[in-house]
Amino acid sequence: MRRLSCIIALTFLALLTACTNSHRVNYVQSREISAHKRFVAVLPLVNLTSHPFAGRIVGDILSSELYAATSFTFMERTAMAEKIKGKDDDLEFVMDKAVAQRLGRELGVDTVVYGSVTEYRYKLGIDQDPVVGINLRLLDVGSGKVLWASSMSKTGGCWFICEDSLNRLAQDVCESMVKEMAGELDGQKS
């Protein structure tokens, strides 16, 4: 009986650890990020998915996580849209460093966050697990130097034990990426 209990417990533990899968790459220039107070514009993330609003959804989540974890001052989305209104640039398609830098100058900020959403969907299958993939860059507008770059893809799901939504997984990925950058900044200040 005791052996059966151990086998059941180990099987349950194996199922729990097999629930999520993620891959992350991170680069942080903490000294340069912390060198002065930053005025940041979070540009709309380029949506490379089939979900029509993935870039906007993840961008809003990312902004919330950046507000919570950093001491940056942020340009509001409406102010950003007003300053760029009527220009040739399509804010929904900023993937190039030079374009992001030029937009940062036009907006009057010293730092921009830009990037893309590469996955935002439910995997096909029995349990239809959510999948999110995000690529981000923090660019110093004056120097054109990338101060932070992070990419993360994650699959959620918990088999039959719990439910995981696409939005919840996107929050988890954004939080993890921003906390890693903020943690590097906090560690550098000590």
Phi, psi and omega in degrees: 000318180295321179296319178297320178297319178295318179296317179296316180297317179294321177296316179298317179297318179296320178295319180294319181284341179271004186288321183235157179219134179215159175221136184220143172230135185219140178222126182225131172255076190298321180298317182287325177295318184278356187300329178205166179296131186255135173254113194243139169247126175267104180288153178302137179282140179288129181268107178256022182248176176273350177284125189296337184238018184301317180299318180291316181298309182293323177299319177294318178297315179301315179302316179298317180294321178294319176303314186288328191255350184234170176256018178295153169260134187247143170278129179291151182302319181293320177295322178296314180297321180296320182291329184265345184311133177084355179274167181286340184289135174261110184298341182283353185231039180270102177238348185265135181300319181295321178293317179298320180294316179296318178297321177301318178297315180297325181281342181079027177254162178261351183215141174232147171250128178217167180164204184214159172249116185261338176218135176198085187198175170255130176293141176286145180151189183296314185259352177047063180292145176285150179224131179227137175226129184224139174236129183228152174223140172248116188246129172282117186295319182297313184266340184077012183270135174282120183265336179211133174224134181212138175228136179211135172236138182214140174251131179261195177111154182218033183056235183258004186279320181210175178246146178227126181267163178297316180295318179298319178293320177299320176298317180297317180294312180299315180300315181297316181296313183290319180296325178295317177294313181296324178296321175297320180294316179296320179294328180287328182288332184294000000 
